[in-house]
Amino acid sequence: MNRDGFSIIEVLVGLIILTLGVLAMASASGYISMQVRLAHVRTQRSTAYESVTEELRSLNFDSVKDVTYANAEVVAPFKVWWGVNSVDWALKNVTLYTEGPGYVDGRLAQNARDTISVRIARRYP
């Protein structure tokens, strides 16, 4: 047993292991940062959808009509417009469209579009 210190081989192996660990952390931090930004944009878009959906549900059932892109509502950084299809006398399908910041093919785009469908039912007194 040598008690005088570390050999050069032990030091090199330790440095290699440390370097690999630091590189792994660095590459993971970029991915994590992108996922955090993506989650923030998705949260904003969901908030815009929820805001408009609640507004539509608060209207009189017969007042729920199409809104075109030209007349879109602006909610935070998003434009929101919708199309309405009557299912029957007591139910409507509403397709909401948004345009605003979002990720398209892994890149942040300022005019990304997304859709969601909701149903609005006639309320009884």
Secondary structure, DSSP 8 states (H G I E B T S, - for coil): ---S---HHHHHHHHHHHHHHHHHHHHHHHHHHHHHHHHHHHHHHHHHHHHHHHHHHHS-GGG---B-GGG-EEETTEEEEEEEEEEETTEEEEEEEEEEEEEETTEEEEEEEEEEEEEEE----
